[in-house]
Amino acid sequence: MGDLRDTVLAVLKTFDTAGWHTGLGQALEGISSSQALWRPAEGQHCIWDHVNHVTVWAEELSRTLTGRPRRPELYSSLEPGWPPPGEAGGDGAWQAAVDKLRAAHEGLVKTVAGLTDENLAQPSSKGAPRAAMIIGCANHYSYHGGQIILLRRLQGLWETDA
């Protein structure tokens, strides 16, 4: 029992582990608030935007998995799920945003750990098994981790392999 849950948890835990790719948690290490707010061009997302976006959707998935209602405000903007970055709150505000992301991720892991294989196999409101939604969240982490690494590279903040 628990094979599906254990597999889903292993995928989610790539948030902080080094493997075939850099985890989202690792991609965020050592960034200052000014670096997190840097944009490659007007209208483009900054690292802080990506952190807030991933946080919102990890929280929303936890809500969905525990039967709580969706938050309609996430779906009503021109760019759903992209809350604004912090203001010039400095490194403390930036660290709070990263901590909130970590808490959202840890909450999701805790929620998934409490589910059974049968529950994970049940269809979500969109028809796909709940396990697929969770794996999709891990994929979302990886995608935005890659975007963050790209933004870091554009700022000269990420070493490339020669």
C-alpha positions in Angstrom: 0.0 0.0 0.0 1.2 3.5 -0.7 3.2 2.9 -3.8 1.4 5.6 -5.8 1.6 8.1 -2.9 5.3 7.3 -2.4 6.0 7.9 -6.1 4.1 11.2 -6.1 5.9 12.3 -3.0 9.3 11.4 -4.5 8.5 13.6 -7.6 7.3 16.5 -5.4 10.5 16.3 -3.3 12.6 17.2 -6.4 11.9 20.8 -5.2 15.1 20.6 -3.1 17.1 17.8 -4.5 19.8 17.7 -7.1 19.2 15.2 -9.8 19.0 15.5 -13.5 17.9 19.1 -13.0 18.4 21.8 -10.4 15.5 21.9 -8.0 13.4 25.1 -7.6 14.6 25.5 -4.0 18.2 25.4 -5.2 17.6 27.9 -8.0 16.5 30.4 -5.4 19.5 30.2 -3.1 21.6 33.4 -2.7 19.3 35.8 -4.5 18.9 39.4 -3.1 15.7 41.3 -3.3 17.1 43.6 -6.0 18.1 40.6 -8.1 14.7 39.0 -7.6 13.0 42.2 -8.8 15.2 42.6 -12.0 13.3 42.3 -15.3 15.0 41.6 -18.6 12.6 44.0 -20.3 9.5 46.0 -19.4 6.4 43.8 -19.0 8.5 40.6 -18.5 8.4 38.5 -15.3 11.0 38.8 -12.6 12.2 36.1 -10.3 9.9 37.4 -7.5 6.9 37.1 -9.9 7.8 33.4 -10.5 8.1 32.7 -6.8 4.7 34.3 -6.1 3.1 32.5 -9.0 4.4 29.1 -8.0 3.3 29.7 -4.4 -0.2 30.6 -5.4 -0.7 27.4 -7.4 0.9 25.1 -4.8 -1.5 26.6 -2.2 -4.4 26.2 -4.6 -3.6 22.5 -5.2 -3.5 21.9 -1.5 -6.9 23.5 -1.2 -8.3 21.4 -4.0 -6.9 18.2 -2.5 -8.4 18.9 0.9 -11.8 19.7 -0.5 -11.7 23.4 0.1 -13.2 25.7 -2.5 -11.2 27.3 -5.3 -10.2 31.0 -4.9 -12.1 32.8 -7.7 -9.8 35.8 -7.6 -7.0 33.6 -9.0 -8.9 33.1 -12.1 -10.3 36.5 -12.7 -7.3 38.6 -13.7 -5.9 39.1 -17.2 -2.9 37.0 -16.1 -4.4 34.4 -13.7 -2.3 33.3 -10.8 0.4 36.0 -11.2 0.2 38.1 -8.1 2.3 41.3 -8.1 5.8 41.1 -6.6 6.7 42.6 -3.3 7.3 46.3 -3.2 10.7 47.8 -2.3 10.5 45.9 1.0 14.1 44.8 0.8 15.7 41.5 1.5 13.4 40.7 4.4 10.3 40.9 2.2 12.0 38.8 -0.4 13.0 36.2 2.1 9.4 36.1 3.4 8.2 35.4 -0.2 10.7 32.5 -0.5 9.6 31.2 3.0 6.0 31.4 1.9 6.8 29.3 -1.2 8.6 26.8 1.0 5.7 26.6 3.4 3.3 26.1 0.5 5.4 23.3 -0.8 5.8 21.7 2.6 2.0 22.0 3.1 1.4 20.3 -0.2 3.8 17.5 0.7 2.1 17.0 4.1 -1.3 17.0 2.4 -0.2 14.4 -0.2 1.4 12.2 2.6 -2.0 12.0 4.2 -3.7 10.7 1.1 -4.2 7.1 0.1 -3.4 5.5 -3.3 -7.2 5.2 -3.8 -7.7 8.9 -3.2 -4.8 9.8 -5.5 -6.3 7.7 -8.3 -9.6 9.4 -8.0 -10.4 11.9 -10.8 -10.0 15.6 -10.1 -12.6 18.1 -11.2 -10.9 18.3 -14.5 -11.1 14.5 -15.0 -7.4 13.6 -14.6 -6.4 11.5 -11.5 -5.4 13.6 -8.5 -1.9 12.1 -8.7 -1.5 13.6 -12.2 -2.4 17.1 -10.8 0.3 16.7 -8.2 2.9 15.5 -10.7 1.8 18.5 -12.8 2.7 20.8 -9.9 6.2 19.2 -9.7 6.5 19.9 -13.4 5.4 23.5 -12.8 8.2 23.8 -10.1 10.7 22.5 -12.7 9.5 24.9 -15.4 9.6 28.0 -13.3 12.9 26.9 -11.7 14.3 26.9 -15.3 12.9 30.3 -15.9 14.5 31.5 -12.7 17.9 30.1 -13.7 17.6 31.8 -17.0 16.9 35.1 -15.3 19.9 34.5 -13.1 22.1 33.7 -16.1 21.0 37.0 -17.8 22.1 38.8 -14.6 25.4 36.9 -14.5 24.3 35.1 -11.3 24.5 31.5 -12.5 27.6 29.6 -13.4 27.3 27.7 -16.6 29.1 24.4 -17.3 32.0 25.0 -19.7 
